[in-house]
Amino acid sequence: MTYTIERIRKKNGEVHERELRRKGQRVGVGMLALGAPLILVYVDDENKVLTTSPVEAYSETGDALIVQTRNTVYCLRKVSEVAAHIS
């Protein structure tokens, strides 16, 4: 599954500085499990990954994946049903 990064917000709703650099980038989910870090692999540069603090909650509704970590809320938008190639 391929997603684009739509929003990265602090838990209080403020824009996280990472959002400015990463918004719109395509990613594949390398790992998503409660209590473990979210790992996102950049589709256009598989040598780059985004690793977060531990995941506290996540939900998928329609084409949106919302992941809440200890520090941040990530909103990803599904762009492809084809899995991103993650080695």
TAPE-V822298 format. One record per residue. N is the residue number from 1. SS is DSSP state (alpha for helix, beta for strand, coil for the rest). PSI is psi in whole degrees, 0 to 359 (999 if undefined). NEAR is the number of other ideal C-beta (glycine too) atoms within 10 Angstrom. Layout:
# TAPE-V822298
N_SS_PSI_NEAR / N_SS_PSI_NEAR
This chain:
# TAPE-V822298
1_coil_135_15 / 2_beta_136_18 / 3_beta_161_23 / 4_beta_147_17 / 5_beta_118_21 / 6_beta_315_15 / 7_beta_147_16 / 8_beta_112_21 / 9_beta_149_16 / 10_beta_161_14 / 11_coil_335_13 / 12_coil_3_6 / 13_coil_350_7 / 14_coil_148_9 / 15_beta_130_12 / 16_coil_144_17 / 17_alpha_333_10 / 18_alpha_331_16 / 19_alpha_321_19 / 20_alpha_325_9 / 21_alpha_332_10 / 22_alpha_349_18 / 23_coil_133_14 / 24_coil_349_9 / 25_coil_144_16 / 26_beta_135_18 / 27_beta_157_25 / 28_beta_149_20 / 29_beta_114_19 / 30_beta_323_17 / 31_beta_136_14 / 32_coil_107_16 / 33_coil_142_11 / 34_beta_135_9 / 35_coil_350_7 / 36_coil_159_11 / 37_beta_145_17 / 38_beta_132_23 / 39_beta_119_17 / 40_beta_130_27 / 41_beta_126_20 / 42_beta_125_17 / 43_coil_321_19 / 44_coil_353_9 / 45_coil_87_10 / 46_coil_355_14 / 47_coil_351_7 / 48_coil_137_12 / 49_beta_155_15 / 50_beta_122_18 / 51_beta_129_10 / 52_beta_179_20 / 53_beta_171_11 / 54_beta_142_13 / 55_beta_130_19 / 56_beta_330_14 / 57_beta_155_10 / 58_beta_156_18 / 59_beta_150_9 / 60_beta_121_13 / 61_beta_118_7 / 62_coil_238_7 / 63_coil_15_10 / 64_beta_138_14 / 65_beta_119_20 / 66_beta_125_15 / 67_beta_124_20 / 68_beta_121_17 / 69_beta_183_17 / 70_coil_325_11 / 71_coil_339_12 / 72_beta_157_17 / 73_beta_125_19 / 74_beta_132_26 / 75_beta_118_17 / 76_beta_145_25 / 77_beta_126_15 / 78_beta_130_14 / 79_beta_347_15 / 80_beta_139_13 / 81_coil_343_7 / 82_coil_130_9 / 83_coil_138_10 / 84_coil_143_20 / 85_coil_114_10 / 86_coil_117_15 / 87_coil_999_6
